[in-house]
Amino acid sequence: MRSKTLPGEIASLQAEIGAAQRRLADPGLYARDRKAFDAASAALAAAQARLAAAEDKWLELEILREEIGG
């Protein structure tokens, strides 16, 4: 789920990260389903990377807004 706005995208990524973290918090997941554990780990890392990029973009836009605003 992707929003058309950067704040919406950030919120969506935060929710995705939370869901992956909750899944990985299951102490028996690794023993029960290694593939699901690996998939959740990969999804978490990917979402964290996308969130970092979106936050960097947000910061860049905020700096530009401040420069333009005086």
Backbone as a printed PyTorch tensor [residue, N CA C, xyz], in Angstrom:
tensor([[[  0.8410,  -1.1660,   0.0000],
         [  0.0000,   0.0000,   0.0000],
         [  0.8940,   1.2400,   0.0000]],

        [[  0.7730,   2.0410,  -1.0070],
         [  1.5700,   3.2570,  -1.1470],
         [  0.6490,   4.4510,  -1.2440]],

        [[  0.9700,   5.4570,  -0.4960],
         [  0.2180,   6.7030,  -0.5430],
         [  0.8530,   7.6110,  -1.5870]],

        [[  0.0910,   8.5820,  -2.0620],
         [  0.6160,   9.5260,  -3.0370],
         [  1.4020,  10.6450,  -2.3690]],

        [[  1.3510,  10.7180,  -1.0450],
         [  2.0670,  11.7600,  -0.3350],
         [  3.2100,  11.1510,   0.4620]],

        [[  4.2510,  11.9230,   0.6410],
         [  5.4010,  11.4360,   1.3940],
         [  5.0390,  11.1220,   2.8450]],

        [[  4.2850,  11.9860,   3.5330],
         [  3.8960,  11.6160,   4.9040],
         [  3.0660,  10.3280,   4.9480]],

        [[  2.2170,  10.1340,   3.9760],
         [  1.4330,   8.9030,   3.9030],
         [  2.3080,   7.6900,   3.6580]],

        [[  3.3030,   7.8480,   2.8090],
         [  4.2320,   6.7540,   2.5370],
         [  5.0340,   6.4100,   3.7960]],

        [[  5.4620,   7.4370,   4.5250],
         [  6.2160,   7.2160,   5.7580],
         [  5.3470,   6.4730,   6.7720]],

        [[  4.1070,   6.8910,   6.9260],
         [  3.1970,   6.2230,   7.8580],
         [  2.9620,   4.7700,   7.4510]],

        [[  2.8070,   4.5440,   6.1730],
         [  2.6020,   3.1840,   5.6710],
         [  3.8250,   2.3060,   5.9460]],

        [[  5.0000,   2.8580,   5.7270],
         [  6.2290,   2.1000,   5.9850],
         [  6.4030,   1.8220,   7.4750]],

        [[  6.0480,   2.7820,   8.3160],
         [  6.1290,   2.5550,   9.7590],
         [  5.1960,   1.4230,  10.1750]],

        [[  4.0150,   1.3820,   9.5950],
         [  3.0720,   0.3020,   9.8900],
         [  3.6120,  -1.0430,   9.3970]],

        [[  4.1990,  -1.0490,   8.2170],
         [  4.7860,  -2.2690,   7.6590],
         [  5.9200,  -2.7720,   8.5440]],

        [[  6.7480,  -1.8610,   9.0330],
         [  7.8540,  -2.2260,   9.9180],
         [  7.3130,  -2.7930,  11.2290]],

        [[  6.2950,  -2.1550,  11.7710],
         [  5.6850,  -2.6530,  13.0030],
         [  5.1380,  -4.0590,  12.8450]],

        [[  4.4880,  -4.3210,  11.7210],
         [  3.9350,  -5.6490,  11.4680],
         [  5.0510,  -6.6930,  11.3620]],

        [[  6.1220,  -6.3520,  10.6650],
         [  7.2470,  -7.2920,  10.5400],
         [  7.9120,  -7.5260,  11.8920]],

        [[  8.0360,  -6.4730,  12.6880],
         [  8.6390,  -6.6240,  14.0130],
         [  7.7780,  -7.5010,  14.9180]],

        [[  6.4580,  -7.3220,  14.8370],
         [  5.5670,  -8.1680,  15.6400],
         [  5.6760,  -9.6270,  15.2100]],

        [[  5.7770,  -9.8500,  13.9160],
         [  5.9100, -11.2320,  13.4140],
         [  7.2140, -11.8460,  13.9070]],

        [[  8.2830, -11.0790,  13.8500],
         [  9.5830, -11.5850,  14.2720],
         [  9.6910, -11.7230,  15.7970]],

        [[  8.8020, -11.0830,  16.5180],
         [  8.8130, -11.1790,  17.9810],
         [  8.3100, -12.5400,  18.4660]],

        [[  7.7010, -13.3020,  17.5830],
         [  7.2360, -14.6510,  17.9260],
         [  8.4630, -15.5280,  18.1810]],

        [[  8.6810, -15.9620,  19.4260],
         [  9.8960, -16.7030,  19.7430],
         [ 10.0050, -18.0520,  19.0310]],

        [[  8.9120, -18.6110,  18.5820],
         [  8.9720, -19.9130,  17.9370],
         [  8.9500, -19.8590,  16.4230]],

        [[  8.8880, -18.6670,  15.8520],
         [  8.7620, -18.5620,  14.3920],
         [  9.9200, -19.2260,  13.6710]],

        [[ 11.1290, -18.9680,  14.1130],
         [ 12.3060, -19.5250,  13.4370],
         [ 12.2590, -21.0500,  13.4390]],

        [[ 11.9400, -21.6250,  14.5830],
         [ 11.9100, -23.0910,  14.6940],
         [ 10.7490, -23.6880,  13.8960]],

        [[  9.6230, -22.9840,  13.8700],
         [  8.4300, -23.4830,  13.1980],
         [  8.4930, -23.3360,  11.6840]],

        [[  8.9820, -22.1840,  11.2370],
         [  8.9120, -21.8870,   9.8020],
         [ 10.0730, -20.9790,   9.4110]],

        [[ 11.2000, -21.5990,   9.0900],
         [ 12.4170, -20.8460,   8.7660],
         [ 12.2020, -19.9230,   7.5680]],

        [[ 11.4520, -20.3830,   6.5650],
         [ 11.2150, -19.5520,   5.3830],
         [ 10.3980, -18.3110,   5.7350]],

        [[  9.4080, -18.4510,   6.5870],
         [  8.6060, -17.3060,   7.0150],
         [  9.4630, -16.3320,   7.8200]],

        [[ 10.3390, -16.8760,   8.6570],
         [ 11.2460, -16.0310,   9.4340],
         [ 12.1670, -15.2480,   8.5050]],

        [[ 12.7510, -15.9440,   7.5300],
         [ 13.6470, -15.2820,   6.5750],
         [ 12.9100, -14.2230,   5.7640]],

        [[ 11.6810, -14.5280,   5.3520],
         [ 10.8830, -13.5710,   4.5740],
         [ 10.5450, -12.3400,   5.4180]],

        [[ 10.1700, -12.5640,   6.6660],
         [  9.8500, -11.4450,   7.5490],
         [ 11.0880, -10.6020,   7.8190]],

        [[ 12.2280, -11.2390,   7.9820],
         [ 13.4850, -10.5070,   8.2060],
         [ 13.8420,  -9.6610,   6.9860]],

        [[ 13.7010, -10.2390,   5.8120],
         [ 14.0050,  -9.5100,   4.5800],
         [ 13.0200,  -8.3590,   4.3810]],

        [[ 11.7350,  -8.5960,   4.6720],
         [ 10.7310,  -7.5490,   4.5320],
         [ 11.0160,  -6.4040,   5.4990]],

        [[ 11.4280,  -6.7360,   6.7090],
         [ 11.7510,  -5.7100,   7.6970],
         [ 12.9260,  -4.8660,   7.2230]],

        [[ 13.9820,  -5.5090,   6.7650],
         [ 15.1650,  -4.7710,   6.2990],
         [ 14.8260,  -3.8810,   5.1030]],

        [[ 14.0300,  -4.3980,   4.1800],
         [ 13.6580,  -3.6130,   2.9940],
         [ 12.7940,  -2.4120,   3.3870]],

        [[ 11.8440,  -2.6270,   4.2740],
         [ 10.9740,  -1.5280,   4.7060],
         [ 11.7740,  -0.4750,   5.4640]],

        [[ 12.7220,  -0.9090,   6.2850],
         [ 13.5620,   0.0360,   7.0100],
         [ 14.4030,   0.8720,   6.0520]],

        [[ 14.9040,   0.2510,   4.9990],
         [ 15.6970,   0.9870,   4.0040],
         [ 14.8210,   1.9980,   3.2580]],

        [[ 13.5930,   1.5690,   2.8870],
         [ 12.6860,   2.4930,   2.1950],
         [ 12.2660,   3.6360,   3.1180]],

        [[ 12.0710,   3.3370,   4.3990],
         [ 11.7150,   4.3850,   5.3580],
         [ 12.8560,   5.3850,   5.5040]],

        [[ 14.0700,   4.9050,   5.6010],
         [ 15.2200,   5.8060,   5.7270],
         [ 15.3120,   6.7240,   4.5090]],

        [[ 15.0880,   6.1890,   3.3160],
         [ 15.1270,   6.9940,   2.0920],
         [ 14.0020,   8.0270,   2.0880]],

        [[ 12.8130,   7.6220,   2.5170],
         [ 11.6820,   8.5460,   2.5490],
         [ 11.9170,   9.6520,   3.5820]],

        [[ 12.4810,   9.3030,   4.7240],
         [ 12.7760,  10.3080,   5.7420],
         [ 13.8660,  11.2710,   5.2730]],

        [[ 14.8480,  10.7490,   4.5520],
         [ 15.8770,  11.6240,   3.9810],
         [ 15.2640,  12.6040,   2.9870]],

        [[ 14.3550,  12.1110,   2.1660],
         [ 13.6720,  12.9720,   1.1910],
         [ 12.8460,  14.0360,   1.9220]],

        [[ 12.1490,  13.6350,   2.9860],
         [ 11.3530,  14.5730,   3.7720],
         [ 12.2480,  15.6690,   4.3450]],

        [[ 13.3860,  15.2820,   4.8880],
         [ 14.3190,  16.2490,   5.4550],
         [ 14.8220,  17.2090,   4.3770]],

        [[ 15.1500,  16.6590,   3.2230],
         [ 15.6070,  17.4860,   2.1010],
         [ 14.5370,  18.5060,   1.7070]],

        [[ 13.2920,  18.0680,   1.6440],
         [ 12.1990,  18.9750,   1.2880],
         [ 11.9690,  20.0190,   2.3640]],

        [[ 12.1030,  19.6410,   3.6340],
         [ 11.9600,  20.6030,   4.7250],
         [ 13.0470,  21.6700,   4.6740]],

        [[ 14.2640,  21.2650,   4.3610],
         [ 15.3630,  22.2270,   4.2350],
         [ 15.0840,  23.1940,   3.0960]],

        [[ 14.6280,  22.6720,   1.9810],
         [ 14.2890,  23.5380,   0.8390],
         [ 13.1450,  24.4900,   1.1880]],

        [[ 12.1510,  23.9810,   1.9000],
         [ 11.0230,  24.8350,   2.2990],
         [ 11.4960,  25.9700,   3.1860]],

        [[ 12.3790,  25.6740,   4.1240],
         [ 12.9140,  26.7110,   5.0180],
         [ 13.7450,  27.7350,   4.2390]],

        [[ 14.5180,  27.2580,   3.2640],
         [ 15.3280,  28.1750,   2.4570],
         [ 14.4440,  29.1010,   1.6240]],

        [[ 13.3930,  28.5410,   1.0760],
         [ 12.4900,  29.3390,   0.2530],
         [ 11.6920,  30.3030,   1.1280]],

        [[ 11.2880,  29.8370,   2.2930],
         [ 10.4890,  30.6530,   3.1820],
         [ 11.2580,  31.7920,   3.8560]],

        [[ 12.5690,  31.7330,   3.7910],
         [ 13.3630,  32.8200,   4.3290],
         [ 13.8450,  32.4840,   5.6710]]])
